[in-house]
Amino acid sequence: MAVIQITSREFREKQASMFALADKGELVVIRRRGKVSYMLTPVYEEDFVLSPELEKRLEEGRRQYREGNVTTCTTKEELNKFLESL
């Protein structure tokens, strides 16, 4: 699969065909002023759906936060030490 690279101007002129290519799984990269590039990627509804297990874990984390059951690290060293202790 080849990477399709186009300028932002070309993208504006050929939006429909670029979206169609991205929908088919092609890699479309849009260059802006030659400095920044963006990849055109389809986002599907299931990309926004959280599994029941993940929802449960997130709610547990929120509960712990509300109760103050958190570890605060103010320096990079503290964070590294905490992460290494896990």
N, C-alpha and C positions, 0 to 999 in steps of 0.2 A: 504494500500500500504506500503510495507516494504522498508526501506532504504537499499540499497546495498552499502556496504563499501568494498573497495578494496585498495590494496597498489598501488603505482605508477608502480611497477614492474608488478603486475598482470594486471594493465590497459594496459601496453604496449603489453603484451602477448594476451590480449582479447579485443583489441580495437573495432573490428567490432561488437562483441556481446554487448559490453557496450554502443556503440552508438545506436544500435538497441533498447536496453532497455530504454535509455533516450528518443528516438523517440516515444516510446510507453507510455511515461509519468512516467516511474519509476524514483525514486530518486537515482542517482548514486553519491556516495561520494568517491573521490580519496584521500587517505592519502599519504602524502609525508614525509618520514623519521619520521613518527609518530608525527610530530610537526605541520604541516600545512595541512589543508584539502581543497579540491576544489570540487564544485558541478558541475557535467556535465549537462548542460542545453542546449537544442536546441535553436537556434536563427533563426527565420523565417524572410523572406524578409519584411513582414509587420511590423516587430519590428523596422525597420529603416525608415519607411515612416512617415513623419510628416503630420498632418492634415492641410488643408488650414488655419484653424483658428489659429493653433499653429504657422505656418509659418508667418502669419500676425503679431501675437503678438511678435515673435522673431525679426522681422524686425523693428517693432515699438521700441523695446528696444534698438536695434542697433542704430537707428536714434537718440534716446534720448541720448545715450552715445556719439555719434559723436558730438552732439550739446552741450555737457557738462551739460546736464540736469540730473545730478546724485547726490546722497547723499553719501559722503565719511565718513566712521566711522573708527577712528584709534585705538579705544580701545573697549574692550568687553562691557564696560558700555555704551559707545556711541551707539553701535549697539543695545543693549537691549532697551535703551531709544527710539531709532528710531523705532524699531519694535513694541514696546508698543504703539507708537503714531499712528500706522496705523489703 
